[in-house]
């Protein structure tokens, strides 16, 4: 037996039972209100009540259908306005992606008030206005973005800072980022943007304060972090060398303070050591520069530091020469080291040894500076012809870099 037959049988059974109940005792129902009264049986009353309930459900369903149809048909309904705004916003974003700033601004600005996500429209429109150079309109759109979505204050502030940096308004960008970091101190991208602003402002002191936080949160890649730290400390070292110390203080005190402020690993970098020693030498502290160079070279050999080591005068010239000669065992034909040894031998008045070192250096690498040192030494030693020969060799070196031009015959 199918389910439909069972259902029909059940309905017939219920109807029969209901009919028997009505026939046995129809009941009595009286509804009276002031001068108005209704008399009927209980079963008729229940039927009227059921009919009224069904009528209410039918009216409600009809109202919903008419309302939904009205929203679809009415061009000014909220639903239709939002749909049209989303279509216009999509066109505007496509224009923005293609770099058509003027049309992108117009479409995005038009669709923003009724779009499903007005924040995206306002931010993209602000960037389009920025590209057009209309900074006033850009700022107005950012304010509209905040009014439309106050909870997106972080995204709006980041966008505003980026746009201000793009305009070159670094002080304003710094103020924006400072407020943002005050309210959201753990916002890492704001920290990165602030470091970029300090770098462009060359505010090395403030940037130095940010370095530990940048490294702690790994905001930059290890290579970029190291490069930034090197740039900051090198700039601070140079800045310290340019500033004048107090009248009664060591002229190199600021340079030494900047050096001691550096992390240990930075003070082992040959380029940083070279910059530090050059500043010391400029401030008349060659003995301190010689100590720093000796320590760095004993840890790791470097041609640039060796060259500088031959130029500075330490406390004990003889010890300085002896120290450099120890490096010759590992670098016997190094022209830079031989030139430094020649200069150190001259500083110790060892003219013959100085000549040997300089000649060996010139033989290893024909350098104009070595040529000049050797020619000067030979001339003072009375070997005029040998000095002239070396000068001719040096002139030949210089001649190689000259352009090929017509010359008269000899």
Secondary structure, DSSP 8 states (H G I E B T S, - for coil): --HHHHHHHHHHHHHHHHHHHHHH----EEEEETTEEEEE-HHHHHHHHHHHHHHHHHHHHHHHHHHHHHHHH-TTSHHHHHHHHHHHHHHHHHHHHTT-HHHHHHHHHHHHTTSTTHHHHHHHHHHHHHHTT-HHHHHHHHHHHHHH-GGGHHHHHHHHHHHHHHHT-HHHHHHHHHHHHHH-TT-HHHHHHHHHHHHHHT-HHHHHHHHHHHHHTT-S-HHHHHHHHHHHHHHHHHHHHHS---TTS-TTHHHHHHHHTS-HHHHT-HHHHHHHHHHHHHTT-HHHHHHHHHHHHHHS--HHHHHHHTTS--S-HHHHHHHHHHHHTT-TT-HHHHHHHHHHHHHTT-HHHHHHHHHHHHHHS--HHHHHHHHHHHHHTT-HHHHHHHHHHHHHHHHHTS--------
